[in-house]
Amino acid sequence: MKTLVAILLVMLGTSAFGADKKAKGGAAKKGVEQINNLIQNRSGKVVHLRETEHISTKERFKPPVEIIIVAKTDSTNLRLGYAADQMIFNWKVSKHQLRVDGGPADDMHRMGKGLIPTFKYVTFRWVVTPTKQEMYVDDELRFSHVGDYSTLNEHVSVYSNDSNVSVKSITVRQLEE
């Protein structure tokens, strides 16, 4: 099995889930320009996301994959994107609810599965096959869904939203079918 350590890209500006959807005219165009002018993070240092910043892998990935993300938040809204547009931990409205927005599991939120500690690095392991996704937090299964993920071909992303999120690493490993 081949392991690919994904190159992190810093996207400065607004998150794809925040103001860009509501922006009009020049602001929306500016968001597109930011996406096309990414800054590569090759230093190996922790990436700090503030307000509505996010990072994404340069490459897109198809299932089956195992994604390992090591990150922390100072308060709320640590958001991950791949098999869902966003999976939100420590959601600002209800920290205990795991929010699942977009993708085959859209709106299949889980009460009691979203809380993560603040100011402490957490290891997220996201396993996605053509027929299933599973999300583990520090080896505890938090979410599982059987569905059609066979056409998925997306970047892996980490988002902040009105919080400070630190990302230590994103690793993507292609699994055998």
N, CA and C of each residue as an Amber inpcrd file, in Angstrom:
protein
   531
   0.8380000  -1.1780000   0.0000000   0.0000000   0.0000000   0.0000000
   0.8820000   1.2410000   0.0000000   0.4800000   2.1640000  -0.7520000
   1.2520000   3.3820000  -0.9340000   0.6910000   4.4890000  -0.0510000
   1.5540000   5.1710000   0.6650000   1.1360000   6.2890000   1.4990000
   1.5490000   7.5800000   0.8300000   0.6270000   8.5010000   0.7780000
   0.9040000   9.8100000   0.2060000   0.6870000  10.8370000   1.2980000
   1.7490000  11.5610000   1.6470000   1.5920000  12.6480000   2.5970000
   1.1640000  13.8590000   1.7780000  -0.0210000  14.3090000   2.0290000
  -0.6000000  15.3890000   1.2340000   0.0990000  16.7020000   1.5410000
   0.3690000  17.4660000   0.4980000   0.9420000  18.7960000   0.6560000
  -0.1790000  19.7330000   1.0830000   0.0410000  20.4410000   2.1540000
  -0.9590000  21.3690000   2.6500000  -0.8640000  22.6740000   1.8870000
  -2.0140000  23.2130000   1.6070000  -2.0760000  24.5040000   0.9410000
  -2.8680000  25.4510000   1.8120000  -2.3590000  26.6410000   2.0060000
  -3.0430000  27.6220000   2.8270000  -3.9260000  28.4740000   1.9350000
  -5.2070000  28.5360000   2.2730000  -6.1330000  29.3910000   1.5410000
  -6.5130000  30.5300000   2.4600000  -5.9810000  31.6940000   2.1870000
  -6.2700000  32.8390000   3.0230000  -7.5590000  33.4870000   2.5600000
  -8.3470000  33.9250000   3.4930000  -9.5950000  34.5870000   3.1400000
 -10.7670000  33.8520000   3.7370000 -11.8740000  33.8710000   3.0350000
 -13.0920000  33.3090000   3.5820000 -13.2400000  31.8520000   3.2100000
 -13.8930000  31.1340000   4.0750000 -14.1440000  29.7170000   3.8710000
 -15.1850000  29.5070000   2.7820000 -15.1050000  28.3730000   2.1210000
 -16.1040000  28.0310000   1.1020000 -17.4790000  27.8360000   1.7280000
 -17.5400000  27.6350000   3.0380000 -18.8210000  27.4240000   3.7040000
 -19.3430000  28.6880000   4.3590000 -18.5950000  29.7700000   4.2730000
 -19.0040000  30.9890000   4.9500000 -19.3820000  32.0850000   3.9890000
 -18.6550000  33.1590000   4.0300000 -19.0300000  34.3680000   3.3160000
 -18.9990000  34.2260000   1.8020000 -18.1780000  33.3140000   1.2550000
 -18.1170000  33.1880000  -0.2010000 -19.4760000  32.8610000  -0.8040000
 -20.2880000  32.0560000  -0.1310000 -21.6030000  31.7120000  -0.6570000
 -22.5250000  32.9220000  -0.6790000 -22.2970000  33.8470000   0.2400000
 -23.1630000  35.0180000   0.3570000 -22.5830000  36.2260000  -0.3760000
 -21.3280000  36.1350000  -0.7790000 -20.6600000  37.2910000  -1.3930000
 -21.2620000  37.6120000  -2.7540000 -21.1450000  38.8720000  -3.1150000
 -21.6600000  39.3120000  -4.4070000 -20.5530000  40.0050000  -5.1710000
 -20.6220000  39.9190000  -6.4880000 -19.7370000  40.6740000  -7.3670000
 -18.2730000  40.4720000  -7.0870000 -17.5680000  41.5650000  -6.7770000
 -16.1230000  41.5460000  -6.6030000 -15.6600000  40.6440000  -5.4860000
 -16.4260000  40.5500000  -4.4050000 -16.0170000  39.7060000  -3.2850000
 -15.9780000  38.2440000  -3.6990000 -16.9510000  37.7820000  -4.4660000
 -16.9620000  36.3900000  -4.9150000 -15.7930000  36.1460000  -5.8590000
 -15.5030000  37.1000000  -6.7470000 -14.3880000  36.9580000  -7.6720000
 -13.0730000  36.8940000  -6.9110000 -12.9360000  37.6930000  -5.8770000
 -11.7320000  37.6850000  -5.0640000 -11.5190000  36.3070000  -4.4470000
 -12.5930000  35.6620000  -3.9690000 -12.4950000  34.3170000  -3.4030000
 -11.9620000  33.3180000  -4.4110000 -12.4140000  33.4040000  -5.6500000
 -11.9270000  32.5200000  -6.7120000 -10.4440000  32.7660000  -6.9550000
 -10.0260000  34.0250000  -6.9850000  -8.6160000  34.3440000  -7.1810000
  -7.7700000  33.7760000  -6.0540000  -8.2580000  33.8310000  -4.8310000
  -7.5180000  33.2750000  -3.7050000  -7.3320000  31.7790000  -3.8640000
  -8.3560000  31.0870000  -4.3340000  -8.2520000  29.6520000  -4.5340000
  -7.2210000  29.3360000  -5.6080000  -7.1130000  30.1570000  -6.6260000
  -6.1640000  29.9250000  -7.7100000  -4.7440000  30.3650000  -7.3790000
  -4.5530000  31.1000000  -6.3020000  -3.2340000  31.5680000  -5.9030000
  -2.8940000  31.0380000  -4.5140000  -2.7830000  29.7230000  -4.4200000
  -2.5380000  29.0830000  -3.1370000  -1.0780000  29.2100000  -2.7280000
  -0.8630000  29.2290000  -1.4300000   0.4850000  29.3060000  -0.8830000
   0.8150000  27.9440000  -0.2980000   1.8790000  27.3120000  -0.7800000
   2.2210000  25.9850000  -0.2830000   2.9120000  26.0770000   1.0670000
   2.5430000  25.1770000   1.9570000   3.1870000  25.0730000   3.2600000
   4.1280000  23.8780000   3.2220000   5.4000000  24.1420000   3.0060000
   6.3850000  23.0610000   2.9340000   7.3100000  23.0820000   4.1430000
   7.0310000  23.9180000   5.1050000   7.9240000  24.0840000   6.2460000
   7.8090000  22.9560000   7.2560000   6.7190000  22.2030000   7.2170000
   6.5230000  21.1410000   8.1890000   6.0300000  21.6640000   9.5250000
   5.7990000  22.9560000   9.6260000   5.3230000  23.5460000  10.8730000
   3.8060000  23.4560000  10.9570000   3.2950000  23.6840000  12.1330000
   1.8570000  23.7050000  12.3500000   1.2540000  24.8720000  11.5760000
   0.1100000  24.6340000  10.9530000  -0.6050000  25.6830000  10.2320000
  -1.7120000  26.1950000  11.1370000  -1.7550000  27.5020000  11.3570000
  -2.7650000  28.1140000  12.2130000  -3.8200000  28.7830000  11.3440000
  -5.0640000  28.4080000  11.5550000  -6.1920000  28.9670000  10.8110000
  -6.9780000  29.8700000  11.7400000  -7.2890000  31.0540000  11.2910000
  -8.0400000  32.0240000  12.0890000  -9.3120000  32.4080000  11.3550000
 -10.3280000  32.7900000  12.1480000 -11.5840000  33.2990000  11.5820000
 -12.2280000  32.2910000  10.6380000 -12.0990000  32.5060000   9.3090000
 -12.7260000  31.6240000   8.3260000 -11.7140000  31.1040000   7.3090000
 -10.4770000  30.8900000   7.7330000  -9.4560000  30.3520000   6.8390000
  -9.5940000  28.8360000   6.7500000  -9.0050000  28.2800000   5.6990000
  -8.9600000  26.8260000   5.5990000  -7.7630000  26.3910000   4.7770000
  -7.4130000  25.1310000   4.9090000  -6.3570000  24.5260000   4.1100000
  -6.9420000  23.3260000   3.3960000  -6.3530000  23.0110000   2.2520000
  -6.7900000  21.8670000   1.4640000  -5.5840000  21.1820000   0.8550000
  -5.7260000  19.9020000   0.5830000  -4.6750000  19.2000000  -0.1320000
  -4.6440000  19.6910000  -1.5700000  -3.4900000  19.6260000  -2.1660000
  -3.3340000  20.0270000  -3.5620000  -4.0610000  19.0340000  -4.4690000
  -3.9570000  17.7650000  -4.1470000  -4.5300000  16.6970000  -4.9620000
  -5.9450000  16.3490000  -4.5170000  -6.6980000  15.7910000  -5.4420000
  -8.0060000  15.2090000  -5.1490000  -7.8040000  13.7090000  -4.9780000
  -8.6850000  13.0820000  -4.2120000  -8.5470000  11.6610000  -3.9240000
  -9.8560000  10.9260000  -4.1570000  -9.7340000   9.7000000  -4.6590000
 -10.8750000   8.8130000  -4.8620000 -10.8090000   7.6980000  -3.8280000
 -11.9630000   7.2170000  -3.3590000 -11.9550000   6.0830000  -2.4350000
 -11.4450000   4.8210000  -3.1370000 -10.8990000   3.9050000  -2.3920000
 -10.8080000   3.8600000  -0.9360000  -9.5720000   4.5950000  -0.4100000
  -9.7760000   5.3990000   0.6180000  -8.6980000   6.1530000   1.2430000
  -8.8400000   6.1340000   2.7590000  -7.7080000   6.3320000   3.4070000
  -7.6690000   6.5810000   4.8440000  -7.0190000   7.9460000   5.0080000
  -7.7080000   8.8300000   5.6900000  -7.2420000  10.2010000   5.8970000
  -6.9770000  10.3680000   7.3890000  -5.7920000  10.8020000   7.7260000
  -5.4340000  11.0660000   9.1260000  -5.1530000  12.5600000   9.2400000
  -5.9060000  13.2250000  10.1000000  -5.7280000  14.6560000  10.3410000
  -5.4520000  14.8450000  11.8250000  -4.3920000  15.5530000  12.1450000
  -4.0730000  15.8810000  13.5310000  -4.2610000  17.3860000  13.6590000
  -5.2440000  17.7760000  14.4830000  -5.5960000  19.1940000  14.5950000
  -6.2090000  19.4790000  15.9570000  -6.3180000  20.7760000  16.2650000
  -6.9740000  21.1860000  17.5120000  -7.6830000  22.5080000  17.2850000
  -8.6360000  22.8050000  18.1660000  -9.3400000  24.0760000  18.1510000
  -9.2060000  24.7210000  19.5210000  -9.2960000  26.0490000  19.5460000
  -9.2610000  26.7550000  20.8250000 -10.6540000  26.8940000  21.4260000
 -11.6770000  26.5460000  20.6420000 -13.0400000  26.7160000  21.1500000
 -14.0380000  25.8560000  20.3820000 -14.4420000  26.3350000  19.2100000
 -15.5220000  25.6880000  18.4630000 -15.1080000  25.4560000  17.0150000
 -16.0140000  24.8190000  16.2760000 -15.9820000  24.7750000  14.8150000
 -14.6990000  24.2800000  14.1690000 -14.2520000  23.0990000  14.5360000
 -13.2130000  22.4430000  13.7630000 -13.9570000  21.6580000  12.6870000
 -13.7250000  22.0220000  11.4280000 -14.5020000  21.4810000  10.3080000
 -13.5850000  20.7390000   9.3490000 -14.0320000  19.5550000   8.9320000
 -13.2820000  18.7250000   7.9970000 -14.1120000  18.5070000   6.7510000
 -13.4720000  18.4730000   5.6080000 -14.1740000  18.2430000   4.3560000
 -13.5250000  17.1630000   3.5230000 -14.3240000  16.2560000   3.0160000
 -13.9290000  15.2830000   2.0050000 -15.1850000  14.5360000   1.5490000
 -15.6180000  13.5190000   2.3010000 -16.8120000  12.7440000   1.9300000
 -18.0850000  13.5040000   2.2810000 -17.9540000  14.5610000   3.0410000
 -19.0260000  15.5130000   3.3330000 -18.4490000  16.8880000   3.0160000
 -19.3070000  17.8310000   2.6450000 -18.8150000  19.1920000   2.4360000
 -18.1240000  19.6850000   3.6930000 -18.7470000  19.3690000   4.8290000
 -18.1310000  19.6870000   6.1150000 -18.6950000  18.7800000   7.1860000
 -17.7930000  18.2930000   8.0220000 -18.1480000  17.5510000   9.2200000
 -17.6510000  18.4370000  10.3580000 -18.5650000  18.9050000  11.2100000
 -18.2190000  19.9230000  12.1970000 -18.1410000  19.3240000  13.5980000
 -16.9940000  19.5140000  14.2350000 -16.7920000  19.1260000  15.6300000
 -16.8090000  20.3940000  16.4790000 -17.3500000  20.2890000  17.6920000
 -17.5150000  21.4420000  18.5890000 -18.3050000  22.5530000  17.9000000
 -19.3820000  22.1460000  17.2380000 -20.2260000  23.1100000  16.5300000
 -20.6580000  24.2030000  17.5010000 -20.5940000  25.4640000  17.0680000
 -20.8520000  26.5970000  17.9640000 -22.2750000  26.6310000  18.5050000
 -23.2280000  26.0270000  17.8230000 -24.6170000  26.0190000  18.2920000
 -24.8490000  24.8970000  19.3150000 -24.2030000  23.7580000  19.1080000
 -24.3320000  22.6190000  20.0150000 -23.0540000  21.7910000  19.9290000
 -22.1380000  21.9950000  20.8620000 -20.8280000  21.3400000  20.8160000
 -20.9230000  19.8130000  20.8080000 -21.9780000  19.2730000  21.3620000
 -22.1170000  17.8170000  21.4520000 -22.6460000  17.1950000  20.1670000
 -23.1750000  18.0030000  19.2610000 -23.7240000  17.4660000  18.0220000
 -22.6560000  17.4440000  16.9400000 -22.4640000  16.2890000  16.3220000
 -21.6020000  16.1830000  15.1530000 -22.4500000  16.5510000  13.9510000
 -22.0640000  17.6150000  13.2620000 -22.7970000  18.0850000  12.0810000
 -22.2090000  17.4290000  10.8420000 -23.0740000  16.9280000   9.9770000
 -22.6590000  16.3470000   8.7030000 -23.4380000  17.0660000   7.6170000
 -22.7490000  17.8960000   6.8560000 -23.3840000  18.7030000   5.8140000
 -22.8240000  18.3180000   4.4560000 -23.6990000  17.9290000   3.5450000
 -23.3120000  17.5990000   2.1820000 -22.8990000  16.1540000   2.0100000
 -22.8190000  15.7470000   0.7680000 -22.4260000  14.3750000   0.4400000
 -23.5510000  13.3940000   0.6810000 -23.2980000  12.1060000   0.4860000
 -24.3370000  11.0850000   0.6600000 -24.9510000  11.0310000   2.0620000
 -24.2260000  11.4810000   3.0740000 -24.7320000  11.4400000   4.4530000
 -25.2680000  12.7960000   4.9240000 -25.6180000  13.6730000   3.9790000
 -26.0910000  15.0100000   4.3110000 -27.2050000  14.9840000   5.3540000
 -27.0900000  15.8370000   6.3460000 -28.0800000  16.0110000   7.4270000
 -28.2050000  14.8140000   8.3650000 -27.2570000  13.8950000   8.3390000
 -27.2990000  12.7610000   9.2720000 -26.4440000  13.0960000  10.4960000
 -26.8310000  14.1600000  11.1900000 -26.1030000  14.6530000  12.3560000
 -26.2090000  13.6310000  13.4930000 -25.2250000  13.6350000  14.3890000
 -25.1980000  12.6940000  15.5040000 -25.0390000  13.4460000  16.8210000
 -26.0720000  13.4150000  17.6430000 -25.9940000  14.0290000  18.9680000
 -25.0660000  13.1810000  19.8420000 -24.2470000  13.8540000  20.6370000
 -23.3340000  13.1650000  21.5430000 -22.0380000  12.7050000  20.8930000
 -21.8230000  13.0350000  19.6250000 -20.6290000  12.5640000  18.9160000
 -19.7180000  13.6960000  18.4350000 -20.0670000  14.9550000  18.7000000
 -19.3150000  16.0670000  18.1420000 -18.3030000  16.7290000  19.0550000
 -18.3620000  16.4710000  20.3480000 -17.4890000  17.1630000  21.2940000
 -16.0580000  16.6410000  21.2160000 -15.1170000  17.5660000  21.0870000
 -13.6890000  17.2540000  21.1870000 -13.0790000  18.2230000  22.1940000
 -11.9540000  17.8340000  22.8080000 -11.3360000  18.7430000  23.7770000
 -10.7790000  19.9860000  23.0800000 -10.7120000  21.0810000  23.8080000
 -10.0980000  22.2940000  23.2760000  -8.6380000  22.3320000  23.7070000
  -7.8250000  23.0340000  22.9220000  -6.3980000  23.2200000  23.1920000
  -5.6280000  21.9030000  23.2840000  -6.1390000  20.8530000  22.6600000
  -5.4710000  19.5490000  22.6770000  -5.5600000  18.9500000  21.2770000
  -4.4230000  18.4860000  20.7530000  -4.4510000  17.8620000  19.4330000
  -5.2640000  16.5770000  19.4660000  -6.0770000  16.4200000  18.4510000
  -6.9440000  15.2570000  18.2920000  -6.5680000  14.6060000  16.9660000
  -6.6110000  13.2850000  16.9280000  -6.3490000  12.5600000  15.6860000
  -7.6740000  12.0930000  15.0960000  -7.9730000  12.6160000  13.9130000
  -9.1680000  12.2310000  13.1720000  -8.7370000  11.2130000  12.1270000
  -9.4240000  10.0840000  12.0680000  -9.1540000   9.0720000  11.0420000
 -10.4360000   8.8660000  10.2610000 -10.3950000   9.2120000   8.9940000
 -11.5730000   9.1680000   8.1200000 -11.3120000   8.0940000   7.0740000
 -12.0470000   7.0100000   7.1380000 -11.8970000   5.9150000   6.1860000
 -13.0960000   5.9560000   5.2470000 -12.8080000   6.0950000   3.9570000
 -13.8760000   6.1880000   2.9620000 -13.6210000   5.1440000   1.8790000
 -14.6060000   4.2770000   1.6680000 -14.5590000   3.2890000   0.6000000
 -15.6520000   3.6640000  -0.4080000 -15.7450000   2.9770000  -1.5300000
 -16.8120000   3.3060000  -2.4670000 -18.2260000   3.1460000  -1.9040000
 -18.3730000   2.4000000  -0.7930000 -19.7200000   2.1560000  -0.2490000
 -19.9200000   2.5950000   1.1950000 -18.9130000   3.2210000   1.8120000
 -19.0470000   3.5350000   3.2430000 -18.0400000   4.5960000   3.6590000
 -18.4140000   5.3760000   4.6860000 -17.4500000   6.2550000   5.3450000
 -17.5330000   6.0340000   6.8440000 -16.3820000   6.1610000   7.5030000
 -16.3030000   6.0770000   8.9630000 -15.3780000   7.1760000   9.4540000
 -15.7710000   7.8280000  10.5450000 -14.9510000   8.8730000  11.1530000
 -14.6230000   8.4460000  12.5850000 -13.3390000   8.3900000  12.8820000
 -12.8600000   8.0640000  14.2200000 -12.1820000   9.2960000  14.8050000
 -12.3680000   9.5190000  16.1000000 -11.6850000  10.5840000  16.8140000
 -10.9090000   9.9200000  17.9400000  -9.5890000  10.0300000  17.8760000
  -8.7200000   9.3440000  18.8390000  -9.1530000   7.8890000  19.0110000
  -9.3210000   7.2020000  17.9050000  -9.6690000   5.7760000  17.8130000
 -11.0890000   5.4230000  18.2430000 -11.9230000   6.4110000  18.5420000
 -13.3290000   6.1520000  18.8790000 -14.1940000   6.4170000  17.6460000
 -14.9800000   5.4220000  17.2390000 -15.8630000   5.6010000  16.0920000
 -16.9370000   6.6150000  16.4540000 -17.0040000   7.7000000  15.6950000
 -17.9850000   8.7560000  15.9490000 -19.0800000   8.7950000  14.8930000
 -18.7930000   8.2940000  13.6760000 -19.7760000   8.3730000  12.6090000
 -19.5130000   7.2630000  11.6070000 -20.5890000   6.6450000  11.1410000
 -20.5030000   5.6160000  10.1120000 -21.7320000   5.7410000   9.2230000
 -21.5220000   5.6040000   7.9250000 -22.6400000   5.6940000   6.9960000
 -22.3640000   4.8160000   5.7850000 -23.3560000   4.0210000   5.4090000
 -23.2840000   3.2240000   4.1960000 -23.9930000   4.0100000   3.1020000
 -23.2950000   4.2360000   1.9900000 -23.8580000   5.0020000   0.8870000
 -22.9610000   4.9110000  -0.3290000 -23.3060000   5.6110000  -1.3660000
 -22.5400000   5.5850000  -2.6130000 -21.4890000   6.6890000  -2.6080000
 -20.2500000   6.3190000  -2.3550000 -19.1130000   7.2350000  -2.3780000
 -18.2110000   6.9570000  -3.5810000 -18.6790000   6.1340000  -4.4930000
 -17.8570000   5.6520000  -5.6120000 -17.4350000   6.7520000  -6.5820000
 -18.1730000   7.8220000  -6.6760000 -17.8180000   8.8980000  -7.6130000
 -17.0560000  10.0370000  -6.9410000 -16.7800000   9.9020000  -5.6660000
 -16.0730000  10.9420000  -4.9160000 -14.6680000  11.1470000  -5.4850000
 -14.2990000  12.3810000  -5.6900000 -12.9620000  12.7630000  -6.1470000
 -12.7280000  14.1890000  -5.6530000 -12.3080000  14.3080000  -4.3920000
 -12.2680000  15.6110000  -3.7240000 -10.9320000  15.8660000  -3.0370000
 -10.7210000  17.1380000  -2.7190000  -9.6160000  17.5520000  -1.8610000
  -9.9900000  17.2170000  -0.4260000  -9.0000000  17.1020000   0.4340000
  -9.2120000  16.9880000   1.8720000  -8.9670000  18.3740000   2.4480000
  -9.9000000  18.8470000   3.2880000  -9.8120000  20.2140000   3.8050000
 -10.0410000  20.2610000   5.3030000  -9.4680000  21.2840000   5.9280000
  -9.7110000  21.5990000   7.3360000 -10.0690000  23.0770000   7.3860000
 -11.1400000  23.3940000   8.1230000 -11.6880000  24.7460000   8.1810000
 -11.7830000  25.2300000   9.6230000 -11.6640000  26.5370000   9.7670000
 -12.0370000  27.1900000  11.0230000 -13.2480000  28.0660000  10.7140000
 -13.9900000  28.4190000  11.7390000 -15.1240000  29.3290000  11.5710000
 -15.3540000  30.0020000  12.9090000 -14.9370000  31.2540000  13.0180000
 -15.0180000  32.0000000  14.2820000 -14.2490000  31.3030000  15.3970000
 -13.1410000  30.6700000  15.0390000 -12.2990000  29.9830000  16.0120000
 -10.8750000  29.9500000  15.4790000  -9.9590000  29.5100000  16.3190000
  -8.5770000  29.3100000  15.9140000  -8.3180000  27.8140000  15.8780000
  -7.9550000  27.3210000  14.7150000  -7.7000000  25.9000000  14.5190000
  -6.2410000  25.7410000  14.1230000  -5.5670000  24.7790000  14.7230000
  -4.1780000  24.4740000  14.3820000  -4.1310000  23.0790000  13.7750000
  -3.4470000  22.9660000  12.6330000  -3.3450000  21.6890000  11.9360000
  -1.8910000  21.2560000  11.9370000  -1.6330000  20.1180000  12.5630000
  -0.2810000  19.5840000  12.6280000   0.0370000  18.7670000  11.3820000
  -0.9440000  17.9890000  10.8980000  -0.6810000  17.1770000   9.7040000
  -1.9650000  16.6880000   9.0580000  -1.8560000  16.4320000   7.7610000
  -2.8840000  15.7440000   6.9870000  -2.1570000  14.6660000   6.1970000
  -2.5570000  13.4240000   6.3910000  -1.9540000  12.3150000   5.6670000
  -3.0610000  11.5530000   4.9640000  -2.8610000  11.2730000   3.6890000
  -3.8480000  10.5240000   2.9090000  -3.1600000   9.2680000   2.4000000
  -3.7780000   8.1250000   2.6790000  -3.2160000   6.8420000   2.2350000
  -4.2420000   6.1530000   1.3690000  -3.8530000   5.8200000   0.1460000
  -4.7360000   5.0940000  -0.7580000  -4.7940000   3.6470000  -0.2740000
  -5.9990000   3.1150000  -0.1130000  -6.1890000   1.7380000   0.3280000
  -6.4090000   0.8260000  -0.8630000  -6.1580000  -0.4530000  -0.6620000
  -6.4460000  -1.4180000  -1.7260000  -7.9290000  -1.6920000  -1.7520000
  -8.4550000  -1.9550000  -2.9350000  -9.9030000  -2.2150000  -3.0890000
 -10.2630000  -3.5440000  -2.4560000
